Amino acid sequence: MAARTRAAIAQTCLAVVAGLTVAICPAMANTAAAEPVPVAPPLPFPTPPAPPYLDPGFYNPDPARVTAARPGEILAARQVNLANFWLIPLNVKAWQLSYRSTNTRGEAIAAVATVIVPHRPAPTEERALLSFQMAEDSLSINCAPSYTLQMGSLPNPLNPVIGAEFIEVQAMLQLGHAVVVPDHQGPNAAYAVGPLGGRITLDGIRAAENFEPAGLPGTETRVGLWGYSGGAIPTAHAAELQPEYAPELNMVGSAAGGLMADIRMAIDYNNSTSSFAGAVLGGLFGVAREYPELNQFIDRYMNPLGKAVRVVHEGQCVALQFAAFPFANIKGLFDYPGGDPMLAPELQPLLDELTLGHRGTPPMPLFIYESPFDEAMPINAVNRLYDTYCQAPNAQVFYTRDLLSEHGIAAVSGTASAVMWLDDRLKGVPAPAGCSNRDVLSMILDPGALDTFANTIGQTLASALGMPV
């Protein structure tokens, strides 16, 4: 009741709708997961949606209901109106799902994902599903995709990446596939925590498959993963976690680019030498939100300058994470008596958990793309991860190094090739066996890539005129 009271004080229609949903369904915690929840209607135009911190009924449901639910079980659902860059409506079917997930300590948490289904028919008999992890890279829940993608959300120039990546989502919708976009940083906006984001991603897939209006064939649904940079972190961890955490899912492929494979190497690579040092530092603060041992370490050993920098980073969206404090001396913000703070014995278990490759090779085909000149993510860590994965006899890894690019350019030049590769997997076309790697001048020169890129842009512009996707 307290949550609904606060929402009412906020005087937003969205919070009222979320509160009504909770009021209608308080007893559902002990019912079977298959029982559908009521789906609240979309907000009447032009009512703006409430940001997550003013919408506790949906984003932070009763903890007892969350704990009683199974991973991926839907707690609440509502239709939403989506838009390109806050204002240009997108003619698709879309819903938000509040569902149960699990944090890195095995505790039940609430999570939110946006499920999008195109009007056009599926390219195969059963519609497939892509889970797209945005590069949220933020320390505020109000920077999450579920809010930013909605029509009428507050324009935020500090949060431009989600709007840009939404074009990639639409490329998959235009091919007839459904898409689920999880708020993979969780209820505390824990930026750069791959093991958390991986779990939230997998449970978001479960929720989408169990959501009857999406029209998916349940666990038989062919499912792919895609993410770049901050979105590649949960994508790659979800691929590694899936065999143990969600073995019932029919995973057919995972595409990840601009990948942070090893957090220790990323910190060393960016320390005092990179324009992306501020973003990596923001990620360190995000990790501290999920791992109490790191938060205690920061409280104990970070010097006054470092703590002042943390205040600036807290609660900010992606643009400030990247633009603030370029070339920062990350390790110099600590007064650790042992020297290098990243070598502290108490931090090694969590740093191991954040590093890819130690869980074994994912059983699904993998598409990895990276620039050797990436300013944020060291290519040597990705090369080593490729070698680690390919030690498994059944590994299927296709790895491309894009030579004429850097972190931002590779995100664009690799888009069309990733779309084509994922489209094949989602249609049931088998990936080639074994591992292969290549160096190319630019992935945009791959066969069919320019046509795919141009078609995506053209159809996105057409959708701005109201054409159904």
VOPAGU-2260 file (C-alpha; in pm, 1 decimal, decimal comma):
REM VOPAGU-2260
SITE   aa  ch    i         X         Y         Z
SITE  MET   A    0       0,0       0,0       0,0
SITE  ALA   A    1     285,9     239,8      77,3
SITE  ALA   A    2     421,3     202,1    -273,7
SITE  ARG   A    3      83,3     279,8    -425,0
SITE  THR   A    4      43,6     580,0    -197,0
SITE  ARG   A    5     375,5     724,5    -309,9
SITE  ALA   A    6     279,6     663,3    -671,1
SITE  ALA   A    7     -50,0     844,1    -623,6
SITE  ILE   A    8     132,8    1143,3    -476,9
SITE  ALA   A    9     344,5    1150,9    -791,8
SITE  GLN   A   10      16,8    1210,1    -981,4
SITE  THR   A   11     110,9    1013,0   -1289,0
SITE  CYS   A   12    -132,5     797,6   -1477,8
SITE  LEU   A   13     132,0     532,9   -1532,9
SITE  ALA   A   14     197,0     486,9   -1163,9
SITE  VAL   A   15    -176,7     459,3   -1104,6
SITE  VAL   A   16    -205,1     189,3   -1371,0
SITE  ALA   A   17      88,3       3,0   -1213,6
SITE  GLY   A   18     -72,5      32,2    -871,4
SITE  LEU   A   19    -402,2    -103,8   -1003,1
SITE  THR   A   20    -217,6    -398,0   -1155,1
SITE  VAL   A   21     -67,4    -482,5    -816,6
SITE  ALA   A   22    -406,9    -439,1    -651,3
SITE  ILE   A   23    -572,1    -678,2    -895,3
SITE  CYS   A   24    -307,2    -949,2    -859,1
SITE  PRO   A   25    -192,1    -965,0    -491,3
SITE  ALA   A   26    -264,5   -1333,2    -456,2
SITE  MET   A   27     -85,7   -1447,0    -768,5
SITE  ALA   A   28     243,3   -1518,5    -591,2
SITE  ASN   A   29     128,1   -1865,9    -494,8
SITE  THR   A   30     -35,2   -1956,1    -826,3
SITE  ALA   A   31     122,0   -2146,2   -1111,9
SITE  ALA   A   32     361,1   -1950,5   -1331,5
SITE  ALA   A   33     152,8   -2037,0   -1638,7
SITE  GLU   A   34    -151,4   -1844,6   -1512,5
SITE  PRO   A   35    -164,2   -1519,5   -1710,6
SITE  VAL   A   36    -147,6   -1182,7   -1538,6
SITE  PRO   A   37    -378,8    -896,3   -1638,7
SITE  VAL   A   38    -232,7    -675,2   -1910,6
SITE  ALA   A   39    -285,9    -306,9   -1839,4
SITE  PRO   A   40    -374,7     -90,7   -2142,8
SITE  PRO   A   41    -132,1     167,0   -2282,3
SITE  LEU   A   42    -133,4     524,2   -2159,4
SITE  PRO   A   43    -374,9     750,5   -2347,6
SITE  PHE   A   44    -198,1     985,6   -2585,1
SITE  PRO   A   45     -28,6    1220,9   -2498,9
SITE  THR   A   46      10,5    1121,2   -2131,4
SITE  PRO   A   47     384,9    1081,2   -2061,9
SITE  PRO   A   48     509,7     772,1   -1880,7
SITE  ALA   A   49     643,0     805,2   -1529,2
SITE  PRO   A   50    1015,9     748,2   -1484,9
SITE  PRO   A   51    1099,4     430,5   -1292,5
SITE  TYR   A   52    1172,1     603,6    -962,6
SITE  LEU   A   53     814,6     737,9    -965,0
SITE  ASP   A   54     669,8     401,5   -1068,0
SITE  PRO   A   55     745,2     168,8    -774,0
SITE  GLY   A   56     432,8     -42,2    -819,2
SITE  PHE   A   57     572,0    -182,3   -1144,0
SITE  TYR   A   58     949,0    -163,7   -1098,8
SITE  ASN   A   59     962,3    -261,7    -730,3
SITE  PRO   A   60     667,5    -490,5    -657,0
SITE  ASP   A   61     601,1    -643,9    -318,0
SITE  PRO   A   62     918,9    -835,4    -217,3
SITE  ALA   A   63     706,5   -1122,8     -86,3
SITE  ARG   A   64     550,2   -1168,9    -432,3
SITE  VAL   A   65     891,9   -1157,3    -595,2
SITE  THR   A   66    1037,5   -1415,1    -357,7
SITE  ALA   A   67     742,3   -1650,4    -404,6
SITE  ALA   A   68     769,8   -1640,8    -783,9
SITE  ARG   A   69     987,7   -1860,1   -1001,5
SITE  PRO   A   70    1270,5   -1715,5   -1216,8
SITE  GLY   A   71    1112,5   -1559,3   -1523,6
SITE  GLU   A   72     761,6   -1562,4   -1378,1
SITE  ILE   A   73     562,5   -1255,4   -1483,1
SITE  LEU   A   74     447,8   -1032,4   -1197,6
SITE  ALA   A   75     277,8    -757,3   -1399,8
SITE  ALA   A   76     230,2    -662,2   -1763,9
SITE  ARG   A   77     119,7    -354,8   -1954,1
SITE  GLN   A   78     103,3    -232,3   -2311,0
SITE  VAL   A   79     332,5      55,1   -2402,7
SITE  ASN   A   80     377,9     293,0   -2693,5
SITE  LEU   A   81     732,5     301,8   -2830,2
SITE  ALA   A   82     901,1     578,4   -3024,6
SITE  ASN   A   83    1224,4     665,9   -3196,6
SITE  PHE   A   84    1395,5     940,4   -2999,0
SITE  TRP   A   85    1099,5    1000,2   -2764,9
SITE  LEU   A   86     864,8    1150,9   -3024,6
SITE  ILE   A   87     837,5     948,7   -3348,1
SITE  PRO   A   88     587,3     667,9   -3282,0
SITE  LEU   A   89     674,1     314,6   -3386,2
SITE  ASN   A   90     387,9     105,4   -3521,2
SITE  VAL   A   91     453,9    -226,7   -3343,2
SITE  LYS   A   92     296,9    -433,6   -3067,2
SITE  ALA   A   93     482,7    -371,9   -2742,9
SITE  TRP   A   94     451,0    -454,0   -2374,6
SITE  GLN   A   95     650,7    -417,4   -2057,0
SITE  LEU   A   96     684,7    -716,9   -1829,0
SITE  SER   A   97     778,9    -707,3   -1461,7
SITE  TYR   A   98     920,8   -1046,6   -1367,4
SITE  ARG   A   99    1124,5   -1231,2   -1110,6
SITE  SER   A  100    1498,6   -1277,7   -1156,5
SITE  THR   A  101    1797,4   -1357,5    -934,5
SITE  ASN   A  102    2098,5   -1153,8    -827,0
SITE  THR   A  103    2456,6   -1277,9    -791,0
SITE  ARG   A  104    2392,4   -1386,5    -431,2
SITE  GLY   A  105    2100,3   -1609,6    -530,7
SITE  GLU   A  106    1838,9   -1367,2    -396,3
SITE  ALA   A  107    1509,1   -1299,1    -572,0
SITE  ILE   A  108    1484,5    -958,0    -740,4
SITE  ALA   A  109    1234,0    -786,2    -966,7
SITE  ALA   A  110    1333,2    -704,0   -1323,8
SITE  VAL   A  111    1168,3    -534,6   -1620,7
SITE  ALA   A  112    1186,6    -605,2   -1993,6
SITE  THR   A  113    1021,2    -464,4   -2305,5
SITE  VAL   A  114     873,1    -721,6   -2545,4
SITE  ILE   A  115     823,6    -608,7   -2906,3
SITE  VAL   A  116     644,1    -804,9   -3179,0
SITE  PRO   A  117     621,3    -680,3   -3539,2
SITE  HIS   A  118     296,2    -676,7   -3733,1
SITE  ARG   A  119     454,4    -856,2   -4027,4
SITE  PRO   A  120     445,8   -1235,1   -4030,5
SITE  ALA   A  121     730,4   -1446,8   -3903,3
SITE  PRO   A  122     977,5   -1563,2   -4169,1
SITE  THR   A  123     931,2   -1924,4   -4056,4
SITE  GLU   A  124     639,6   -2125,5   -3921,2
SITE  GLU   A  125     708,0   -2018,0   -3562,3
SITE  ARG   A  126     828,0   -1671,4   -3467,2
SITE  ALA   A  127    1178,8   -1653,4   -3319,9
SITE  LEU   A  128    1300,1   -1421,4   -3043,6
SITE  LEU   A  129    1606,4   -1199,3   -3015,0
SITE  SER   A  130    1714,7   -1071,9   -2675,8
SITE  PHE   A  131    1884,6    -736,8   -2737,5
SITE  GLN   A  132    2094,3    -596,1   -2453,6
SITE  MET   A  133    2135,3    -219,8   -2482,1
SITE  ALA   A  134    2460,2     -42,8   -2386,8
SITE  GLU   A  135    2284,8     125,0   -2095,7
SITE  ASP   A  136    2614,6     208,5   -1920,9
SITE  SER   A  137    2440,1     425,9   -1663,1
SITE  LEU   A  138    2406,6     457,8   -1288,6
SITE  SER   A  139    2040,5     559,6   -1277,1
SITE  ILE   A  140    1732,3     342,4   -1323,8
SITE  ASN   A  141    1578,6     632,9   -1516,6
SITE  CYS   A  142    1829,8     568,0   -1797,3
SITE  ALA   A  143    1694,1     215,2   -1850,6
SITE  PRO   A  144    1563,4     108,0   -2193,3
SITE  SER   A  145    1212,7      34,5   -2064,0
SITE  TYR   A  146    1168,0     405,5   -1992,3
SITE  THR   A  147    1382,3     559,6   -2265,8
SITE  LEU   A  148    1213,0     367,5   -2549,6
SITE  GLN   A  149     865,2     486,4   -2455,0
SITE  MET   A  150     679,5     756,7   -2641,8
SITE  GLY   A  151     679,3    1072,4   -2434,0
SITE  SER   A  152     968,4     984,4   -2205,3
SITE  LEU   A  153    1167,5    1288,7   -2104,7
SITE  PRO   A  154    1428,6    1374,8   -2371,1
SITE  ASN   A  155    1769,1    1315,1   -2217,1
SITE  PRO   A  156    2072,6    1428,5   -2416,6
SITE  LEU   A  157    2291,3    1234,6   -2171,2
SITE  ASN   A  158    2129,5     906,7   -2281,5
SITE  PRO   A  159    2166,1     893,3   -2663,5
SITE  VAL   A  160    2298,6     539,7   -2708,9
SITE  ILE   A  161    1968,1     360,7   -2649,0
SITE  GLY   A  162    1793,9     564,2   -2916,7
SITE  ALA   A  163    2070,9     484,0   -3164,2
SITE  GLU   A  164    2074,6     112,5   -3081,5
SITE  PHE   A  165    1696,9      98,3   -3118,5
SITE  ILE   A  166    1757,0     110,8   -3495,2
SITE  GLU   A  167    1936,5    -225,7   -3464,0
SITE  VAL   A  168    1635,8    -362,7   -3276,9
SITE  GLN   A  169    1414,7    -247,7   -3562,1
SITE  ALA   A  170    1637,4    -425,6   -3812,3
SITE  MET   A  171    1544,3    -754,6   -3645,8
SITE  LEU   A  172    1176,1    -656,8   -3621,7
SITE  GLN   A  173    1173,4    -576,9   -3993,3
SITE  LEU   A  174    1292,5    -933,1   -4057,1
SITE  GLY   A  175     988,4   -1065,2   -3870,4
SITE  HIS   A  176    1150,4   -1162,3   -3540,5
SITE  ALA   A  177    1021,9   -1068,6   -3195,3
SITE  VAL   A  178    1260,3    -881,7   -2966,2
SITE  VAL   A  179    1289,9    -860,1   -2588,9
SITE  VAL   A  180    1495,8    -575,8   -2441,0
SITE  PRO   A  181    1576,2    -635,3   -2072,1
SITE  ASP   A  182    1673,5    -368,5   -1822,7
SITE  HIS   A  183    1975,8    -586,8   -1760,1
SITE  GLN   A  184    2136,5    -364,2   -1496,6
SITE  GLY   A  185    1860,1    -452,3   -1254,2
SITE  PRO   A  186    1675,1    -248,7    -991,2
SITE  ASN   A  187    1993,6     -76,2    -864,9
SITE  ALA   A  188    2136,0      17,9   -1206,9
SITE  ALA   A  189    2440,0    -203,3   -1148,3
SITE  TYR   A  190    2638,1    -101,4   -1456,1
SITE  ALA   A  191    2893,5    -352,0   -1597,9
SITE  VAL   A  192    2790,4    -648,7   -1381,2
SITE  GLY   A  193    2780,8    -927,6   -1637,8
SITE  PRO   A  194    2677,6   -1214,4   -1406,4
SITE  LEU   A  195    2376,1   -1012,2   -1290,1
SITE  GLY   A  196    2285,3    -891,8   -1638,6
SITE  GLY   A  197    2317,7   -1243,4   -1775,0
SITE  ARG   A  198    2063,2   -1377,8   -1527,2
SITE  ILE   A  199    1820,9   -1090,8   -1587,5
SITE  THR   A  200    1856,9   -1145,5   -1962,7
SITE  LEU   A  201    1782,4   -1517,6   -1941,5
SITE  ASP   A  202    1482,5   -1459,7   -1715,5
SITE  GLY   A  203    1357,9   -1191,5   -1954,5
SITE  ILE   A  204    1361,1   -1454,1   -2230,2
SITE  ARG   A  205    1165,5   -1688,0   -2004,9
SITE  ALA   A  206     910,4   -1415,6   -1933,9
SITE  ALA   A  207     871,6   -1330,6   -2304,5
SITE  GLU   A  208     820,3   -1697,0   -2395,9
SITE  ASN   A  209     553,2   -1731,5   -2125,0
SITE  PHE   A  210     373,5   -1409,9   -2224,8
SITE  GLU   A  211      76,4   -1530,5   -2428,4
SITE  PRO   A  212      12,3   -1207,2   -2628,3
SITE  ALA   A  213     364,3   -1231,9   -2775,3
SITE  GLY   A  214     258,5   -1547,4   -2958,6
SITE  LEU   A  215     583,2   -1737,2   -2910,1
SITE  PRO   A  216     601,6   -2120,3   -2902,8
SITE  GLY   A  217     728,7   -2141,4   -2544,7
SITE  THR   A  218    1059,7   -2315,7   -2481,2
SITE  GLU   A  219    1068,1   -2431,6   -2843,9
SITE  THR   A  220    1126,6   -2068,9   -2946,6
SITE  ARG   A  221    1455,4   -2020,3   -3129,0
SITE  VAL   A  222    1636,6   -1752,9   -2926,1
SITE  GLY   A  223    1935,9   -1535,2   -3009,7
SITE  LEU   A  224    2135,9   -1282,3   -2808,8
SITE  TRP   A  225    2292,8    -956,6   -2926,2
SITE  GLY   A  226    2476,8    -674,9   -2754,5
SITE  TYR   A  227    2762,0    -432,6   -2814,7
SITE  SER   A  228    2998,9    -275,1   -2561,3
SITE  GLY   A  229    2804,5    -237,8   -2236,0
SITE  GLY   A  230    2535,8    -457,3   -2393,7
SITE  ALA   A  231    2791,8    -723,4   -2486,3
SITE  ILE   A  232    2876,2    -773,2   -2118,6
SITE  PRO   A  233    2538,4    -926,2   -2019,1
SITE  THR   A  234    2509,8   -1091,9   -2360,9
SITE  ALA   A  235    2833,7   -1287,4   -2325,5
SITE  HIS   A  236    2767,4   -1374,5   -1960,9
SITE  ALA   A  237    2415,6   -1493,7   -2049,0
SITE  ALA   A  238    2565,9   -1722,8   -2313,0
SITE  GLU   A  239    2802,5   -1871,8   -2054,7
SITE  LEU   A  240    2539,5   -1898,6   -1779,8
SITE  GLN   A  241    2259,4   -2046,1   -1990,6
SITE  PRO   A  242    2349,1   -2417,8   -1969,1
SITE  GLU   A  243    2332,2   -2408,4   -1589,9
SITE  TYR   A  244    2088,0   -2124,7   -1520,5
SITE  ALA   A  245    1828,3   -2171,9   -1796,8
SITE  PRO   A  246    1897,8   -2504,0   -1970,3
SITE  GLU   A  247    1543,8   -2531,8   -2109,9
SITE  LEU   A  248    1594,3   -2237,2   -2348,6
SITE  ASN   A  249    1652,1   -2313,6   -2717,7
SITE  MET   A  250    1950,4   -2085,6   -2774,4
SITE  VAL   A  251    2062,8   -2072,5   -3138,6
SITE  GLY   A  252    2330,6   -1803,4   -3133,1
SITE  SER   A  253    2489,4   -1506,7   -2960,4
SITE  ALA   A  254    2646,8   -1197,7   -3120,1
SITE  ALA   A  255    2871,0    -972,9   -2911,6
SITE  GLY   A  256    3093,1    -683,9   -3018,4
SITE  GLY   A  257    3316,8    -433,6   -2842,0
SITE  LEU   A  258    3344,6    -697,6   -2573,2
SITE  MET   A  259    3499,2    -655,8   -2228,3
SITE  ALA   A  260    3632,7   -1007,2   -2181,1
SITE  ASP   A  261    3857,2    -942,1   -1880,5
SITE  ILE   A  262    3785,5    -663,5   -1631,7
SITE  ARG   A  263    4141,1    -661,0   -1494,2
SITE  MET   A  264    4285,5    -608,6   -1842,0
SITE  ALA   A  265    4021,8    -341,9   -1916,0
SITE  ILE   A  266    4119,1    -142,3   -1606,9
SITE  ASP   A  267    4491,2    -174,0   -1686,8
SITE  TYR   A  268    4428,3     -81,2   -2050,9
SITE  ASN   A  269    4229,4     232,7   -1967,9
SITE  ASN   A  270    4417,9     351,3   -1659,5
SITE  SER   A  271    4547,5     704,7   -1739,3
SITE  THR   A  272    4578,0     625,5   -2111,2
SITE  SER   A  273    4227,2     617,0   -2259,1
SITE  SER   A  274    3946,9     860,7   -2326,9
SITE  PHE   A  275    3717,7     583,2   -2201,2
SITE  ALA   A  276    3873,6     573,1   -1854,0
SITE  GLY   A  277    3575,6     754,7   -1703,2
SITE  ALA   A  278    3335,8     493,7   -1842,6
SITE  VAL   A  279    3545,7     211,3   -1697,9
SITE  LEU   A  280    3556,2     391,5   -1363,7
SITE  GLY   A  281    3177,7     428,7   -1376,1
SITE  GLY   A  282    3158,0      55,3   -1436,6
SITE  LEU   A  283    3366,0      -3,6   -1124,5
SITE  PHE   A  284    3112,8     199,0    -925,1
SITE  GLY   A  285    2834,7      -3,1   -1086,6
SITE  VAL   A  286    2996,7    -329,6    -980,4
SITE  ALA   A  287    3015,0    -197,2    -625,0
SITE  ARG   A  288    2635,3    -173,8    -623,1
SITE  GLU   A  289    2607,0    -550,1    -667,6
SITE  TYR   A  290    2912,1    -670,6    -473,5
SITE  PRO   A  291    2926,6    -544,8    -112,3
SITE  GLU   A  292    3290,6    -648,3     -82,3
SITE  LEU   A  293    3391,7    -400,4    -354,1
SITE  ASN   A  294    3175,6    -125,8    -205,1
SITE  GLN   A  295    3345,2    -179,2     132,9
SITE  PHE   A  296    3685,9    -175,2     -35,4
SITE  ILE   A  297    3604,9     156,8    -204,0
SITE  ASP   A  298    3480,1     305,8     121,8
SITE  ARG   A  299    3798,0     197,8     296,1
SITE  TYR   A  300    4069,4     270,7      41,0
SITE  MET   A  301    3943,9     525,0    -213,4
SITE  ASN   A  302    4097,2     865,0    -147,1
SITE  PRO   A  303    3895,5    1188,4    -112,4
SITE  LEU   A  304    3941,2    1276,7    -480,4
SITE  GLY   A  305    3812,8     935,5    -585,1
SITE  LYS   A  306    3510,4     965,9    -358,8
SITE  ALA   A  307    3434,9    1310,4    -501,7
SITE  VAL   A  308    3454,2    1166,0    -853,2
SITE  ARG   A  309    3212,8     893,2    -743,6
SITE  VAL   A  310    2959,6    1156,0    -637,5
SITE  VAL   A  311    2974,5    1307,6    -985,7
SITE  HIS   A  312    2923,8     968,9   -1152,6
SITE  GLU   A  313    2636,3     850,1    -934,8
SITE  GLY   A  314    2290,6     875,7   -1091,1
SITE  GLN   A  315    2417,5     974,3   -1436,1
SITE  CYS   A  316    2339,3     834,6   -1781,8
SITE  VAL   A  317    2581,3     700,6   -2039,0
SITE  ALA   A  318    2708,6    1026,2   -2193,0
SITE  LEU   A  319    2845,7    1157,9   -1866,4
SITE  GLN   A  320    2994,8     818,6   -1777,7
SITE  PHE   A  321    3198,1     838,1   -2097,5
SITE  ALA   A  322    3267,0    1211,3   -2115,4
SITE  ALA   A  323    3359,4    1274,7   -1752,1
SITE  PHE   A  324    3717,8    1219,6   -1643,5
SITE  PRO   A  325    3882,8    1094,6   -1963,5
SITE  PHE   A  326    4235,4     961,9   -1907,2
SITE  ALA   A  327    4160,6     926,2   -1537,2
SITE  ASN   A  328    4421,3     753,1   -1324,1
SITE  ILE   A  329    4177,0     493,8   -1192,1
SITE  LYS   A  330    4422,7     316,8    -965,1
SITE  GLY   A  331    4557,0     650,7    -843,6
SITE  LEU   A  332    4217,0     721,0    -687,9
SITE  PHE   A  333    4293,9     454,5    -426,6
SITE  ASP   A  334    4529,2     472,1    -129,6
SITE  TYR   A  335    4575,1      98,7    -102,2
SITE  PRO   A  336    4874,2      -3,3     112,0
SITE  GLY   A  337    4940,9    -307,4    -103,3
SITE  GLY   A  338    4998,0     -97,8    -416,3
SITE  ASP   A  339    4774,9    -198,7    -708,6
SITE  PRO   A  340    4417,2    -209,3    -569,9
SITE  MET   A  341    4309,8    -459,2    -835,3
SITE  LEU   A  342    4552,5    -712,3    -684,6
SITE  ALA   A  343    4389,8    -697,5    -339,4
SITE  PRO   A  344    4321,4   -1056,9    -225,6
SITE  GLU   A  345    3966,3    -975,8    -115,0
SITE  LEU   A  346    3873,5    -862,2    -467,2
SITE  GLN   A  347    4002,5   -1162,2    -661,3
SITE  PRO   A  348    3690,6   -1384,0    -633,5
SITE  LEU   A  349    3457,8   -1114,5    -770,4
SITE  LEU   A  350    3705,3   -1014,4   -1043,7
SITE  ASP   A  351    3720,9   -1380,6   -1147,0
SITE  GLU   A  352    3341,6   -1393,6   -1159,1
SITE  LEU   A  353    3329,7   -1085,1   -1382,5
SITE  THR   A  354    3583,7   -1229,4   -1628,0
SITE  LEU   A  355    3461,6   -1436,5   -1922,3
SITE  GLY   A  356    3584,0   -1783,7   -2006,7
SITE  HIS   A  357    3604,8   -1948,8   -1665,3
SITE  ARG   A  358    3260,0   -2112,9   -1693,9
SITE  GLY   A  359    3350,5   -2299,4   -2010,8
SITE  THR   A  360    3249,8   -2255,7   -2373,3
SITE  PRO   A  361    2885,3   -2167,8   -2442,9
SITE  PRO   A  362    2708,0   -2449,6   -2629,3
SITE  MET   A  363    2552,3   -2211,2   -2884,0
SITE  PRO   A  364    2722,4   -2062,9   -3193,0
SITE  LEU   A  365    2903,7   -1735,7   -3119,5
SITE  PHE   A  366    2961,1   -1430,3   -3340,6
SITE  ILE   A  367    3227,1   -1196,0   -3197,7
SITE  TYR   A  368    3346,9    -872,9   -3356,8
SITE  GLU   A  369    3607,9    -631,4   -3227,2
SITE  SER   A  370    3840,8    -356,7   -3343,8
SITE  PRO   A  371    4214,0    -396,4   -3272,0
SITE  PHE   A  372    4211,3     -20,3   -3209,7
SITE  ASP   A  373    3923,2     -26,2   -2962,5
SITE  GLU   A  374    3995,9     247,1   -2707,3
SITE  ALA   A  375    3794,0      82,8   -2430,7
SITE  MET   A  376    3824,6    -294,6   -2464,4
SITE  PRO   A  377    4169,7    -452,5   -2512,3
SITE  ILE   A  378    4182,5    -677,1   -2818,4
SITE  ASN   A  379    4429,8    -914,2   -2648,9
SITE  ALA   A  380    4162,4   -1011,5   -2394,6
SITE  VAL   A  381    3918,4   -1099,3   -2675,6
SITE  ASN   A  382    4186,8   -1292,7   -2864,4
SITE  ARG   A  383    4256,2   -1491,7   -2548,7
SITE  LEU   A  384    3884,4   -1555,6   -2492,7
SITE  TYR   A  385    3854,7   -1687,2   -2849,4
SITE  ASP   A  386    4143,9   -1926,0   -2784,8
SITE  THR   A  387    3985,0   -2035,9   -2456,2
SITE  TYR   A  388    3645,8   -2103,8   -2611,0
SITE  CYS   A  389    3794,5   -2288,7   -2905,6
SITE  GLN   A  390    3966,8   -2542,4   -2683,9
SITE  ALA   A  391    3626,1   -2711,6   -2655,7
SITE  PRO   A  392    3585,1   -2975,6   -2929,9
SITE  ASN   A  393    3230,1   -2866,8   -3018,6
SITE  ALA   A  394    3292,6   -2489,7   -3011,5
SITE  GLN   A  395    3134,0   -2279,7   -3287,1
SITE  VAL   A  396    3293,3   -1934,8   -3283,9
SITE  PHE   A  397    3314,9   -1687,1   -3574,5
SITE  TYR   A  398    3548,3   -1401,9   -3474,9
SITE  THR   A  399    3614,8   -1088,6   -3682,5
SITE  ARG   A  400    3871,3    -815,8   -3619,9
SITE  ASP   A  401    3758,2    -495,6   -3795,5
SITE  LEU   A  402    4078,9    -311,7   -3884,3
SITE  LEU   A  403    3961,7      31,3   -4003,6
SITE  SER   A  404    3757,2     114,4   -3697,7
SITE  GLU   A  405    3764,5     185,7   -3326,6
SITE  HIS   A  406    3504,3     128,3   -3055,9
SITE  GLY   A  407    3230,8     352,7   -3195,6
SITE  ILE   A  408    3289,6     285,8   -3565,0
SITE  ALA   A  409    3292,3     -92,5   -3517,6
SITE  ALA   A  410    2949,8     -66,7   -3354,4
SITE  VAL   A  411    2816,2      67,1   -3685,5
SITE  SER   A  412    3029,8    -122,2   -3936,6
SITE  GLY   A  413    2951,9    -456,8   -3771,7
SITE  THR   A  414    2576,0    -407,8   -3743,8
SITE  ALA   A  415    2468,7    -545,8   -4082,0
SITE  SER   A  416    2691,3    -854,8   -4059,3
SITE  ALA   A  417    2557,0    -928,3   -3711,3
SITE  VAL   A  418    2199,7    -886,8   -3837,9
SITE  MET   A  419    2256,5   -1129,5   -4126,2
SITE  TRP   A  420    2428,5   -1387,1   -3903,2
SITE  LEU   A  421    2155,1   -1368,9   -3638,8
SITE  ASP   A  422    1878,9   -1380,4   -3899,1
SITE  ASP   A  423    2016,1   -1709,7   -4030,0
SITE  ARG   A  424    2035,3   -1859,1   -3681,4
SITE  LEU   A  425    1681,8   -1746,3   -3593,5
SITE  LYS   A  426    1550,0   -1897,7   -3917,2
SITE  GLY   A  427    1705,1   -2230,5   -3825,8
SITE  VAL   A  428    2004,6   -2218,1   -4061,3
SITE  PRO   A  429    2289,3   -2404,5   -3886,4
SITE  ALA   A  430    2609,0   -2215,0   -3814,6
SITE  PRO   A  431    2932,0   -2351,6   -3963,6
SITE  ALA   A  432    3107,3   -2603,6   -3742,9
SITE  GLY   A  433    3427,7   -2521,9   -3561,5
SITE  CYS   A  434    3611,6   -2196,2   -3499,6
SITE  SER   A  435    3730,0   -1937,7   -3748,6
SITE  ASN   A  436    3877,9   -1590,9   -3721,2
SITE  ARG   A  437    3955,1   -1325,8   -3977,9
SITE  ASP   A  438    4088,6    -973,2   -4020,6
SITE  VAL   A  439    3891,2    -742,7   -4252,2
SITE  LEU   A  440    3928,5    -378,5   -4345,2
SITE  SER   A  441    3563,7    -314,7   -4257,8
SITE  MET   A  442    3270,3    -546,8   -4194,3
SITE  ILE   A  443    3047,9    -309,1   -4390,3
SITE  LEU   A  444    3220,5    -457,9   -4699,9
SITE  ASP   A  445    3096,9    -809,3   -4617,5
SITE  PRO   A  446    2871,5    -953,9   -4892,3
SITE  GLY   A  447    2519,8    -819,5   -4844,9
SITE  ALA   A  448    2616,1    -586,2   -4560,5
SITE  LEU   A  449    2567,1    -257,1   -4744,5
SITE  ASP   A  450    2227,0    -364,8   -4876,0
SITE  THR   A  451    2118,6    -479,6   -4529,6
SITE  PHE   A  452    2238,1    -155,0   -4372,0
SITE  ALA   A  453    2062,7      61,5   -4632,2
SITE  ASN   A  454    1741,7    -139,7   -4604,7
SITE  THR   A  455    1740,4    -101,8   -4225,6
SITE  ILE   A  456    1783,3     274,7   -4244,8
SITE  GLY   A  457    1522,1     303,7   -4519,7
SITE  GLN   A  458    1259,4     103,0   -4335,4
SITE  THR   A  459    1331,0     288,6   -4011,6
SITE  LEU   A  460    1269,0     616,7   -4190,1
SITE  ALA   A  461     950,2     471,6   -4342,2
SITE  SER   A  462     829,3     370,3   -3997,9
SITE  ALA   A  463     857,2     736,8   -3895,3
SITE  LEU   A  464     569,7     797,6   -4136,9
SITE  GLY   A  465     356,8     540,6   -3956,6
SITE  MET   A  466     427,1     237,6   -4172,7
SITE  PRO   A  467     369,8     -78,2   -3964,4
SITE  VAL   A  468     682,4    -271,1   -3877,3
